[in-house]
Amino acid sequence: MADKSHALLGEDGELRAQIEGLRRDISAIAGVVGDIAGPAARKRVAAAARELGKETGSALSDAEDYVGETAGAVEDAIRERPVQSALLAFGVGILVAKLFLSKRN
Protein backbone atom coordinates (compact mmCIF):
# COMPACT_ATOMS: atom_id res chain seq x y z
CA MET A 1 0.00 0.00 0.00
CA ALA A 2 2.83 2.39 0.74
CA ASP A 3 4.02 2.13 -2.88
CA LYS A 4 0.54 3.06 -4.14
CA SER A 5 0.26 6.02 -1.80
CA HIS A 6 3.71 7.30 -2.75
CA ALA A 7 2.79 7.05 -6.43
CA LEU A 8 -0.50 8.85 -5.89
CA LEU A 9 1.05 11.59 -3.76
CA GLY A 10 3.72 12.20 -6.39
CA GLU A 11 6.81 10.18 -7.14
CA ASP A 12 8.87 13.34 -7.18
CA GLY A 13 8.01 14.02 -3.56
CA GLU A 14 6.13 17.23 -4.33
CA LEU A 15 4.01 17.04 -1.18
CA ARG A 16 7.05 16.33 0.98
CA ALA A 17 8.92 19.20 -0.66
CA GLN A 18 6.04 21.57 0.08
CA ILE A 19 5.98 20.47 3.72
CA GLU A 20 9.72 20.98 4.00
CA GLY A 21 9.28 24.43 2.48
CA LEU A 22 6.64 25.21 5.10
CA ARG A 23 8.97 24.06 7.84
CA ARG A 24 11.72 26.34 6.52
CA ASP A 25 9.30 29.25 6.33
CA ILE A 26 8.14 28.66 9.89
CA SER A 27 11.75 28.55 11.07
CA ALA A 28 12.42 31.84 9.30
CA ILE A 29 9.36 33.39 10.94
CA ALA A 30 10.54 32.08 14.30
CA GLY A 31 13.88 33.79 13.73
CA VAL A 32 12.25 37.10 12.88
CA VAL A 33 9.92 36.92 15.87
CA GLY A 34 12.90 36.05 18.06
CA ASP A 35 14.82 39.05 16.81
CA ILE A 36 11.88 41.32 17.54
CA ALA A 37 10.60 39.89 20.81
CA GLY A 38 13.71 38.43 22.43
CA PRO A 39 14.96 35.03 23.53
CA ALA A 40 11.88 33.95 25.52
CA ALA A 41 9.58 34.50 22.55
CA ARG A 42 12.08 32.77 20.26
CA LYS A 43 11.95 29.66 22.45
CA ARG A 44 8.14 29.64 22.44
CA VAL A 45 7.95 30.09 18.68
CA ALA A 46 10.62 27.43 18.11
CA ALA A 47 8.68 25.00 20.32
CA ALA A 48 5.49 25.77 18.41
CA ALA A 49 7.34 25.25 15.11
CA ARG A 50 8.63 21.86 16.28
CA GLU A 51 5.12 20.84 17.31
CA LEU A 52 3.74 21.96 13.97
CA GLY A 53 6.45 19.93 12.24
CA LYS A 54 5.39 16.82 14.16
CA GLU A 55 1.74 17.45 13.30
CA THR A 56 2.46 17.92 9.58
CA GLY A 57 4.50 14.71 9.57
CA SER A 58 1.61 12.90 11.21
CA ALA A 59 -0.86 14.43 8.74
CA LEU A 60 1.33 13.35 5.83
CA SER A 61 1.48 9.82 7.18
CA ASP A 62 -2.31 9.78 7.62
CA ALA A 63 -2.77 11.07 4.07
CA GLU A 64 -0.47 8.36 2.70
CA ASP A 65 -2.42 5.69 4.59
CA TYR A 66 -5.76 7.04 3.36
CA VAL A 67 -4.58 7.24 -0.25
CA GLY A 68 -3.22 3.71 -0.08
CA GLU A 69 -6.45 2.33 1.38
CA THR A 70 -8.57 4.21 -1.14
CA ALA A 71 -6.44 3.04 -4.05
CA GLY A 72 -6.77 -0.54 -2.85
CA ALA A 73 -10.55 -0.21 -2.55
CA VAL A 74 -10.81 1.27 -6.05
CA GLU A 75 -8.67 -1.52 -7.51
CA ASP A 76 -10.82 -4.15 -5.79
CA ALA A 77 -14.01 -2.55 -7.12
CA ILE A 78 -12.58 -2.49 -10.65
CA ARG A 79 -11.59 -6.17 -10.42
CA GLU A 80 -15.05 -7.13 -9.13
CA ARG A 81 -16.97 -5.12 -11.78
CA PRO A 82 -14.71 -4.42 -14.76
CA VAL A 83 -17.48 -3.67 -17.29
CA GLN A 84 -19.34 -1.29 -14.99
CA SER A 85 -16.06 0.40 -14.07
CA ALA A 86 -15.15 0.93 -17.72
CA LEU A 87 -18.61 2.34 -18.47
CA LEU A 88 -18.43 4.65 -15.46
CA ALA A 89 -14.99 5.91 -16.53
CA PHE A 90 -16.29 6.48 -20.05
CA GLY A 91 -19.30 8.42 -18.76
CA VAL A 92 -17.16 10.57 -16.48
CA GLY A 93 -14.84 11.27 -19.40
CA ILE A 94 -17.76 12.43 -21.54
CA LEU A 95 -19.04 14.72 -18.76
CA VAL A 96 -15.61 16.25 -18.21
CA ALA A 97 -15.16 16.77 -21.94
CA LYS A 98 -18.55 18.48 -22.20
CA LEU A 99 -17.70 20.75 -19.28
CA PHE A 100 -14.42 21.81 -20.82
CA LEU A 101 -15.89 22.23 -24.29
CA SER A 102 -18.83 24.30 -23.01
CA LYS A 103 -16.44 26.67 -21.23
CA ARG A 104 -14.41 27.16 -24.40
CA ASN A 105 -17.41 28.30 -26.43
N, C-alpha and C positions, 0 to 999 in steps of 0.2 A: 504494500500500500504506500509506503514511503516514496517508492520510485514514481508512482502515479501522481502523488501530490506534488513532488518536486517538478515533474513535467508540467503539471497544470499551473503551478505557481510561477513557472518560468525557469527554463534550464539555465539561463544566464544569471540567475540570482537577482533579478530586478527588484523583487520585494525585499529581499535581504539588504540589497544596496540602499534602498530607500530608508529602511529602518536604521541602517548604520549612518546614513546622512542625517536623519533626525537626531540620533544620539550625539553626533558631532555638533549639530546646531544647538542642542540643549547644553552641551558642555561649554560652548562659546557664550551662550546666554548666562550660564552660571558664572563664567569668568567676568563678564561685564557687570553683573549684579554684585559680585564680590568686590570689584574695584570701586563701585559706587557706595555700597552699604557696609563694607568692612568684612573682617574675617568671620565673624559669627554668622552673618547672612550667607557668606560663601559656603560655609559648612552645611547650612540648612538646604541651600539650593543644590549643592553637590549630592547630599543624601536623597533629596527628592529626585534628582536626575538618575541616580543609581536605581531607585525604586521604579521609576518609569522604565528604565532599561530592562529590568526584570519582568515587568508587566508586558512590555512589547514582545520580549522573547517568549513569554508564556502565550500571548495572543497569537504569535506566529506559529507556535507549535500546535495550538488548538485549530488554527486555520488549516494547517497541513493535514491534521487528522481528519477534519471535516471534509476536505477536498478528497482525500483518499477514500473515505467511506462512501461519499457521494459517487465518486467515479466507479467504485466497485458495484454499487447498487444500480447504476445506469448500465454498466456492462452486463450484469445479471439480467436486467429487464430486456436488453437487446437480445441476449442469447435465448431467453424464454419466448419472446415474441418478435422474431426477426422481420416478418412481413409488416406487422403493425408499426414497428419502429421505423422501417424504411418509408412507409406511407406518411407517418407523422413528420419525419425529417423533410420529406418532399413538400408536404403542406406548409410547414414552417418556412421553408425556402421560398415558396411562392408568395407567402404573406410578406416576408421581408423584402423580396424583390418589388412587390407592388408598393410597399411603403416608400422605398427609395426612389422608385420611378415616379410616384405621384409627387414627391417633393422636388424632383427635377423639373417638372412641367409647370 
